[in-house]
Amino acid sequence: MPSETPPTQAPKDPFAALRYKDFRSYLGMRFFFTFAYQAQAVIISFYIYSLTHNKFDLALIGLFEAIPAVSIALYGGYVADKSEKRKMLLAISGLVLFASGVMFLVTMKHMEPYLHKGWIIPTLFFMIFLNGLARAFYGPATFTIYAHSIPKELFPNGSTWSSSSWQTAAILGPAAGGLIYGYYGITPAFIVIIFFQLVSIAIIYFLKPYPPVFIPKANIWKSLSEGIDFVVKSKILIWAMSLDLFSVFFGGAVALLPVFAHDILKVGSQGLGIMRAMSSLGAVLTMLAMARFSPMGRPWRNLLIAVTGFGVSIICFGISRSFYLSLFFLFTEGAFDSISVIIRGTIMQLLTPENMRGRVSAVNSMFIGSSNEIGAFESGTAATLMGTVPSVVFGGGMTLLIVTITYLKTKKLIPLSLAEIQSP
């Protein structure tokens, strides 16, 4: 339970969740970690592409992160349920800091006389693999901390602020990373990244302990299967996760932004940072509006509308040849995606039992948490085979097809309110 009792709030207070100290600490930790992580993703993808000019390398970036994140996600959820979360997050953040430190060293110009060029790309890919390993544990641990930071009735409001914080970091991180890299070089960019990681670790250090919520009574395989069984038996959870997985798998164009920035729109790393930030800008502005105007009145209907808008925005972005028009469609893509993030996050928090949050979050990570990386592999591979623009248009079209199939299979969920969805 939360550690403090705030003053009585109005039922529709948009700042209700922020009045809890534990929740504010959670937001701060997540903001600084995400800022560093997103900035690093931008500069590493552009750096690798600028060295190799190989679109398939962009696919491999996603694959190297997704493989460990997906393959041990269930075990990460199991560990999160039975472990103290603060110590777990310190260990995870330490691993990410180590990976960033190695990337910082191998990309320094001063290291060129001491490091063979043939080792730079393999070393970067191995550090990306370590980041994926850390992510398999990070998501389930933070999911549990969130659930204990505010009362259950504030989960919809908290989900909005949590997603807004993440998206704000995802705006500032890529923009700062791209601009610093473009004007000052990759070394100063990594200095900023490492600084923000240290701030996140400091916040984690001062968090209160979050003891285990699950004491294993069966063997590990049975415990893991409980999380899978719960999700599979919940029709709305399995359809929500599947919708996100396949829409992002086909519709995610983020992995190809270095190609658009370098070869098509010719705006360099500065433009790439702005492009990466624009999607998150659309998301955070929409989420701030959603704090006041909730999309949870008819959540499943609104989710299908949002994913449809996401697919249309991807198609329009792929066709555009204007930098500013491309920014607009990235903005709308982020806006529609943010609505679906709020809806899915709220539904999952409300339907998940207390003693299964880590394992259910791990299943969610297998579907959603790594969908961007798996989608990056698909995008890079498709771009290599059919060309950059056709692959993006194809992906957006597949997203619309997936929404149509989901609509036909889940018509009964469309008119339901959030209260009706929660009912057994």
Buried (B, 14 or more C-beta within 10 A) or exposed (E): EBEEEBEEBEEEBBEBBBBBBBBBBBBBBBBBBBBBBBBBBBBBBBBBBEBEEBBBBBBBBBBBBBBBBBBBBBBBBBBBBBBEBBEBBEEBBBBBBEBBBBBBBBBBEEEEEEBEEEEBBEBBBEBBBBBBBBBBBBBBBBBBBBBBBBEEEBBBBBBBBBBBBBBBBBBBBBBBBBBBBBEEBBBEBBEBBBEBBEBBBEBBEEBEEBEBBBEEEEEEEEBBBBBBEBBEEBEBBBBBBBBBBBBBBBBBBBBBBBBBBBEBBEBBBBBBBBBBBBBBBBBBBBBBBBBEEBBBEBBBBBBBBBBBBBBBBBBBBBBBEEBEEBBBBBBBBBBBBBBBBBBBBBBBBBBBEEEBBBBBBBBBBBBBBBBBBBBBBBBBBBBBEEEBBEBBBBBBBBBBBBBEEBBEEBEEBBEBEBEEBEEE
